[in-house]
Amino acid sequence: MDKQVLKSPLRIDLKSPLRIDFAGGYTDNLAVYYGIESYLSSVAINPHIELTEQGIRTIGSPQGSGLAESTAILFLKHLQASKRFLKEKPLDEIAKELWELELKGLDGLPHGLAYGIGDSYPLVLGGFNCFRCYGKEVELVKLNIKGETLDLLNDRLLLLSTNIPRKSLDLNDIVCENYESGELKYKTAVSTLSDCALKFAQALEAGNLDECGRLISKNWEAQKQLASQISSSEIDLIYDFAISHGALGGKLCGAGGGGYFVFYTHDRNELGRKLIERFPSCSIQPFQFEYKNIKELNS
């Protein structure tokens, strides 16, 4: 009889969370480039991106998940080169340096498009945060949110992979060009996105989760106004089906165009079952909110 060979688990050297952006996406980019004031609400999540003895282990597609996967990979590679980085600097400096790494990676794009803080800061700080951005200045909105409220929100969110590839850099560039045109519809959409982010945080603090769900959808409708490429007939079909089968709100994570949907519902198991039956090419991604900051996660 052949002996069974037991494989030992991979050694994990470093790890980074991902993030779900609830509202305000794109406004942080425009805040950097145009100096406007904006708000962004998001939460760090587990599954993590891991740096193992065999390299980077991810959950999304090569084209991007919309969960800040590419930023997490960039961060882990930076940490691998300088592990003392985590010990020697405070969290806000770590987040700023990660953000600056992203900016350097975008050299050469039309009109010097800048990344906002929407990926770097959530990954470093962990937990739920609402950020106020003004140009290159970043500050946290002071909130007092109960732990049980966050736990309930976690339980009511469904993360659905559309398995539709996306290229966020192209979308960011298109959105910036549209905003630069000065058309009122783009200015209005950006204002709505920022307003949704602040109101989401305030509704969460008040324990009004259903309002949070509605704001996610309001954000999605405004986001689609920024560029036609953010959605598609296939994406709209998934969204409409979810809303008509129990979701009170939903949006694509990150820049849009594909990747992951986040839906708010009172019964995520039932909604997930219906979505997979209707769209078998999609898949459900289990997750939990990650409350540890990047130092605690790698201590």
C-alpha positions in Angstrom: 0.0 0.0 0.0 1.3 3.4 -1.0 1.9 5.8 1.9 -0.2 8.9 1.9 1.9 12.0 1.6 0.7 14.9 3.7 1.5 18.3 2.4 2.3 20.9 5.0 0.5 24.3 4.7 2.3 27.1 3.0 4.2 29.4 5.2 2.7 32.9 5.1 5.3 35.6 5.4 3.0 38.7 5.0 -0.6 39.4 4.4 -2.9 42.3 3.5 -6.7 42.7 3.7 -8.9 43.6 0.8 -11.6 46.2 0.9 -15.2 46.9 0.0 -16.0 50.5 -1.0 -19.6 51.3 -0.1 -19.8 54.9 -1.5 -17.8 57.7 -2.7 -15.5 55.9 -5.1 -13.8 58.0 -7.8 -14.3 61.2 -5.7 -11.0 60.5 -3.9 -9.2 60.4 -7.3 -10.8 63.6 -8.4 -10.0 65.2 -5.0 -6.3 64.6 -5.7 -6.3 65.8 -9.2 -8.7 68.8 -8.9 -8.4 69.7 -5.3 -12.1 69.2 -4.5 -13.5 68.0 -1.1 -14.9 64.5 -1.1 -15.9 61.6 1.2 -15.3 57.9 0.9 -16.8 55.0 3.0 -15.3 51.6 3.0 -14.3 48.5 5.1 -11.3 46.2 5.1 -12.1 42.5 4.6 -10.7 39.0 4.9 -9.9 37.1 2.6 -6.4 38.4 2.6 -3.9 38.6 -0.1 -0.9 36.6 1.1 2.8 36.5 0.4 3.8 32.9 0.8 6.9 30.9 0.3 5.6 30.2 -3.2 4.8 33.8 -4.0 1.6 35.9 -4.0 -1.7 34.2 -3.4 -4.8 36.1 -4.6 -8.5 35.6 -4.9 -9.4 37.6 -8.0 -8.7 37.6 -11.7 -5.6 39.0 -13.4 -7.7 41.9 -14.6 -8.7 42.9 -11.1 -11.4 42.2 -8.6 -12.5 45.7 -7.6 -11.5 44.8 -4.0 -8.1 46.6 -4.2 -6.2 43.4 -5.0 -3.6 45.1 -7.1 -2.8 47.6 -4.3 -2.5 44.8 -1.8 0.0 43.0 -4.1 2.0 46.2 -4.6 2.0 46.7 -0.8 3.2 43.1 0.0 6.0 43.4 -2.5 7.1 46.7 -0.9 7.0 45.1 2.5 9.0 42.1 1.4 11.8 44.5 0.3 11.7 46.3 3.7 10.0 44.4 6.5 11.2 47.0 9.0 8.8 49.5 7.3 5.9 48.2 9.4 7.6 48.6 12.8 9.3 52.0 12.2 6.4 54.1 10.9 2.9 55.1 12.3 -0.1 53.9 10.4 -0.9 57.2 8.7 2.7 57.4 7.3 2.5 53.8 6.1 -0.8 54.5 4.3 0.6 57.7 2.7 3.7 55.9 1.5 1.6 53.1 -0.1 -0.5 55.7 -1.8 2.6 57.4 -3.1 3.8 54.1 -4.4 0.6 53.8 -6.4 1.1 57.3 -7.8 4.6 56.4 -9.1 3.2 53.4 -10.8 0.8 55.6 -12.9 3.5 57.7 -14.5 2.9 58.2 -18.2 -0.9 58.1 -18.2 -2.8 60.9 -20.0 -2.9 64.2 -18.0 -1.1 62.6 -15.1 -4.1 60.9 -13.6 -3.6 60.4 -9.9 -4.9 57.6 -7.7 -6.9 58.6 -4.7 -6.6 57.1 -1.2 -9.5 54.7 -1.6 -7.3 51.6 -1.8 -4.2 52.3 0.3 -5.7 53.8 3.5 -8.4 51.2 4.0 -5.9 48.4 3.7 -3.5 49.9 6.2 -6.1 51.1 8.8 -8.5 48.1 8.8 -12.1 48.2 9.9 -14.8 50.6 8.7 -13.8 54.1 7.9 -15.2 57.2 6.4 -12.5 59.4 4.9 -12.6 63.1 4.1 -10.4 64.0 1.2 -9.4 67.5 0.1 -6.7 67.6 -2.5 -4.0 65.5 -1.1 -5.1 65.9 2.5 -6.8 62.9 4.2 -8.6 62.8 7.6 -10.9 60.3 9.3 -14.5 61.3 10.0 -15.1 60.7 13.7 -17.7 58.0 14.3 -19.0 55.9 17.1 -20.4 52.7 15.5 -21.4 49.8 17.7 -19.7 46.5 17.2 -23.1 44.7 16.9 -24.1 47.1 14.1 -21.0 46.2 12.1 -21.6 42.5 12.7 -25.1 42.8 11.4 -24.0 44.7 8.4 -21.4 42.0 7.7 -24.1 39.3 7.9 -26.4 41.2 5.4 -23.8 41.7 2.7 -23.3 39.3 -0.2 -20.1 39.5 -2.3 -20.7 38.1 -5.8 -17.9 37.6 -8.4 -19.3 38.3 -11.9 -16.2 36.7 -13.5 -16.3 39.7 -15.9 -12.8 41.1 -16.4 -12.2 44.8 -15.7 -9.4 47.3 -16.3 -9.7 50.0 -13.7 -6.9 52.2 -15.1 -8.8 52.7 -18.4 -12.0 53.6 -16.5 -10.2 56.0 -14.2 -8.8 57.8 -17.2 -12.2 58.1 -18.9 -13.9 59.3 -15.7 -11.2 62.0 -15.3 -11.6 63.2 -18.9 -15.4 63.3 -18.5 -15.2 65.3 -15.3 -12.6 67.6 -16.9 -15.2 68.4 -19.7 -17.1 70.5 -17.1 -20.5 69.0 -18.1 -23.1 69.4 -15.3 -24.1 65.7 -15.2 -20.6 64.7 -14.3 -20.2 67.3 -11.6 -23.6 66.4 -10.2 -22.7 62.7 -10.2 -19.5 63.3 -8.3 -21.3 65.5 -5.7 -23.9 62.7 -5.2 -21.2 60.0 -4.7 -19.5 62.1 -2.0 -22.8 62.8 -0.3 -23.7 59.1 -0.3 -20.4 58.2 1.4 -20.9 60.7 4.3 -24.6 59.7 4.7 -23.7 56.0 4.6 -21.3 56.5 7.6 -23.9 58.5 9.4 -26.7 55.9 8.8 -24.4 53.2 10.0 -23.6 55.1 13.1 -27.3 55.5 13.7 -27.9 51.8 13.2 -30.1 52.3 10.1 -28.7 49.5 7.9 -31.6 49.5 5.4 -30.7 53.2 4.7 -27.1 52.1 4.1 -28.4 49.6 1.6 -30.4 52.2 -0.3 -27.4 54.5 -0.3 -25.2 51.8 -1.9 -27.7 51.7 -4.8 -28.0 55.5 -5.0 -24.2 55.6 -5.2 -24.2 53.0 -8.0 -26.7 55.0 -10.1 -24.6 58.1 -9.7 -21.4 56.1 -10.5 -22.8 54.9 -13.8 -23.3 58.5 -14.8 -19.6 59.1 -14.8 -18.9 56.8 -17.8 -20.9 54.4 -19.9 -18.2 51.8 -19.6 -18.7 51.4 -15.8 -21.7 49.1 -16.5 -23.0 47.0 -19.3 -26.2 45.1 -20.3 -24.8 41.9 -18.6 -23.9 43.8 -15.4 -27.3 45.6 -15.4 -29.0 42.2 -15.7 -27.3 40.8 -12.6 -28.0 44.0 -10.6 -31.7 44.1 -11.6 -32.2 40.4 -10.8 -30.7 40.9 -7.4 -32.8 43.9 -6.6 -36.0 42.1 -7.7 -35.1 39.1 -5.5 -34.4 40.5 -2.1 -31.5 42.9 -2.4 -32.2 46.4 -0.9 -29.1 47.8 -2.5 -26.0 46.9 -4.5 -23.1 48.1 -6.6 -19.9 46.9 -8.3 -16.9 47.3 -6.1 -14.0 49.5 -7.2 -14.0 51.2 -10.5 -16.8 49.1 -12.1 -16.8 47.4 -15.5 -16.7 43.9 -13.9 -15.2 42.2 -10.9 -17.3 41.9 -7.7 -20.8 43.0 -6.8 -21.7 43.8 -3.2 -25.4 43.4 -2.3 -27.2 44.4 0.9 -30.0 42.0 1.8 -31.7 40.6 4.9 -31.1 37.0 3.6 -27.8 36.6 1.8 -28.0 32.9 1.6 -31.3 32.9 -0.2 -30.2 35.8 -2.5 -26.9 34.0 -3.3 -28.8 30.8 -4.1 -31.1 32.6 -6.6 -28.2 34.5 -8.2 -26.1 31.4 -8.8 -29.1 29.5 -10.2 -29.8 32.4 -12.6 -26.1 33.2 -13.4 -24.1 30.0 -13.0 -20.9 31.7 -14.3 -20.9 33.9 -11.1 -19.7 32.7 -7.7 -20.1 33.7 -4.1 -17.1 34.9 -2.2 -17.2 34.3 1.6 -15.7 37.2 3.7 -15.5 38.8 7.1 -14.8 42.4 8.1 -11.1 42.7 9.0 -10.8 44.9 12.1 -7.0 44.6 12.6 -4.7 47.2 11.1 -1.8 46.2 8.9 0.6 46.1 11.8 -1.6 43.9 14.0 -2.3 41.6 11.0 1.4 41.0 10.5 2.6 41.0 14.2 
